[in-house]
Amino acid sequence: MILQWAINNVQLVEFTFCNGTTNSTSSGVIKSALLSFTKGWGIWISDSRYMGSTNDPAGRQSFRDTLVDKIHVLTGSKPRLVQQENAQGKMQWVIGPALPFDG
């Protein structure tokens, strides 16, 4: 029930970030994460998403922190943020539901 409400209200916590060379709004990313949480899954976080003017480690960390904070505001549960190895053997960040999730 909480997740469905959050999915329907992502615009309440929307923020702007850079995605490669274009500015984007967060609604799609937040909604994708929340939809994956309904199945107990998470989503990969692209290294091309960042806050600020340059795609550097601090800008990428700022994007991840903001995403976690906004999902926490919507759901009341802070999602997990972990680094995992993807299929290509590269370490990449994944955001997933808090365990246990009571939503």
Summary of the structure (lengths in Angstrom):
residues: 103
radius of gyration: 13.2
end to end distance: 6.0
largest distance: 38.0
contacts: 291
relative contact order: 0.21
helix: 40%
strand: 24%
